[in-house]
Amino acid sequence: MSVLKEMFQNLLSKPFTILYPTEPVPIPAKFRGRVAINDEKCIGCSRCSVVCSVQCISMVDSPKEIEFKDKKLMRKKKPQVKLFRCIRCGLCERHCPTGAIYLKNELSESGTDKELVIT
């Protein structure tokens, strides 16, 4: 008897699932998405590449003058992230002294273009 009652209740109620193509998927507040790098804040300390457990962050040449704590520094290298290898653990974000590398609160894109695959 309870099965019939539950069936009629479910027939008259709204669906619990989201209609994906027409409605956007809600993203949780603490979601760890795509890795982003703020080039203006990066001092080239390479802490992010050292602490990365899957070695998806490598340091590439990028000489630039940066101001950090009221001092002028000459940055020699900057991080480059291979996004398909990244497991979104957040260690790079946690160990960055300037907050230059962070995880966005949005879904990652997919594709074969170099701009989508490497940050």
N, C-alpha and C positions, 0 to 999 in steps of 0.2 A: 504494500500500500504506500509506503514512503517513497518508493521509486517513482511511482506515477505522480505524486505530489511534487517531487523535485523536478521531474521532467516538465511539468506545466509551469513551474516557477521560472525555469531557465528559458522556456519558450517566450515568456512575456518580459524578460529582462533584457537590458542592453548587453552587447557582446563585451567580454572582458579584454579581448585582444585589440591591438591597434591595427588599423588598415594601413599597412606600411607604405605603399607607394603614394597614397594620397595624403596621409598624415605624417609629419616628421616624428622620428623616434626621440622621446625625451632623454636627454643626457644627464646622468647624475652629477651633483655638484663636485664630487671628488674624483671625477673621471680622469684617467691619465691617457691623454691622446697623443697627438703628433708632437715630436720634439721640435722646439723652435729656439733660435739663437739670435739674441740682440747684439749685433756686431758693434754697436757703439759702446756697450758696457764690457765686452770681453777684453781681458787683459792678457790672454794667452798663457795662463799659468799651467795649463794641461792637467789640472786636477780631474776634470771630467773624463778625460781619456784614460787616466791611470785607474780610476775607480770603476770604470765600466766593466761589468762582469762578462759580457759577451764580445768585447772589443769591437763595437760598432762605431766608436768615435776615434777618429784619427786626427792628428794635427797637420795642417797644411800651411805652406808659406803664405803670409799675408802681412807684410810690414805696414804698420800704422801707428801714429802717435795717439796715445790714450791718456786721459786725465783720470787718476784714481786717488782718492783721499788727498786732494789738493797737491798732487805730484804729477809731473809729466813723465809718462813711461813710453818706451818704444816697444810695441808689441811685435814679435817676430812671426808668430804662428797663430792660427785660429782653428777651432774645432770644426770638423766635417763629420756629419752623422749619416750612416747608411741606414735608412729608415726600415728596410725590410729585415734587417738583422736585429733591430732594437726590440727589447722585450718590455719596454715602458716601466722599468723598475723604479725610476725616480732618483737613483743614486747620484747621477750627474747634477741634477737640480739641487739636491741636498748639499753637495760638496762645493758648489760654485760660490766663491766669495763675493762676487758682485751681482749674482742673480741674472747673469747673461744667458744662461741656458735654462730652459723651463719646458714643462709639458703643458700644451694647450688643452683647453676644455672643449675639444671638438674631435670629430671622427677623422681618421687618416684617409687620405685619398689613395687610390691605386692607379697604377699605370706603368708605362715604360719610359716616359720622359725623364731626363736626368733631374729636372727641377722637382719632380714629385718623389723621386726615389732617394735623392741625396740633399740634405739641408746644409 
